[in-house]
């Protein structure tokens, strides 16, 4: 059973995002269609706040992300050229 939480969220329309949970918040970043280099978070899945429009890791899609040892990790991705870099954030 699914419940619609928001039919028009405050983040831009996009696809190919990564979503993880850390410190009781959902974190969403990457993606196509306007959200390419943005980071957003939400404590409730309804109200979203833009954490940054210009993250240090730049714009990318097709990346992986996870939470490990209380840190958020972003691995690899693509933005017209491939990356094999690894980023972390507390």
C-alpha positions in Angstrom: 0.0 0.0 0.0 1.4 3.4 -1.0 0.4 6.9 0.2 1.1 10.0 -1.9 3.1 12.4 0.3 3.6 15.2 -2.2 2.3 15.5 -5.7 4.7 18.5 -6.5 7.9 18.4 -4.4 10.1 21.4 -4.2 13.1 19.9 -6.1 13.3 20.1 -9.9 11.8 17.4 -12.1 14.6 14.8 -12.7 15.6 11.2 -13.1 18.7 9.1 -12.5 19.0 10.3 -8.9 20.6 8.6 -5.9 18.7 8.6 -2.6 20.1 7.5 0.8 19.1 7.8 4.4 21.5 9.3 6.9 21.0 11.1 10.3 17.2 10.7 10.1 17.1 12.5 6.7 16.7 11.4 3.1 19.5 12.8 0.9 19.0 13.1 -2.8 21.7 14.1 -5.4 22.7 13.9 -9.0 20.3 13.2 -11.8 19.3 14.7 -15.1 16.8 17.4 -16.2 17.8 20.3 -14.0 19.1 18.7 -10.8 22.4 17.5 -12.3 24.7 19.1 -9.6 22.3 19.7 -6.7 22.0 18.1 -3.2 18.6 18.1 -1.4 17.5 16.6 1.9 14.2 16.0 3.7 13.4 14.9 7.3 9.9 13.8 6.3 9.9 13.1 2.6 7.4 16.0 2.0 9.4 19.1 2.7 12.7 19.2 0.8 15.6 21.7 1.3 18.4 22.3 -1.1 21.7 21.7 0.7 23.8 23.0 -2.2 23.5 23.8 -5.8 27.2 23.3 -6.4 28.6 20.3 -4.6 32.4 19.7 -4.6 31.9 16.5 -6.6 30.2 18.4 -9.5 27.4 17.3 -11.7 26.9 13.6 -12.4 24.5 10.7 -13.1 24.8 7.0 -13.0 26.8 7.1 -9.7 26.5 5.0 -6.6 26.1 6.1 -3.1 25.8 4.6 0.4 26.2 5.4 4.1 29.1 3.7 5.8 30.7 4.5 9.2 28.3 7.4 9.6 29.5 9.1 6.4 27.8 9.6 3.1 29.8 8.2 0.2 29.5 8.9 -3.6 31.3 6.7 -6.0 32.0 7.2 -9.7 29.4 8.5 -12.2 29.1 10.2 -15.5 28.9 13.7 -17.0 29.9 13.4 -20.6 33.0 11.5 -19.5 33.4 8.8 -16.9 34.7 9.2 -13.4 36.3 6.7 -11.1 36.5 9.0 -8.1 35.3 8.5 -4.6 33.9 11.3 -2.3 32.7 11.2 1.3 30.9 13.7 3.6 30.3 13.7 7.3 
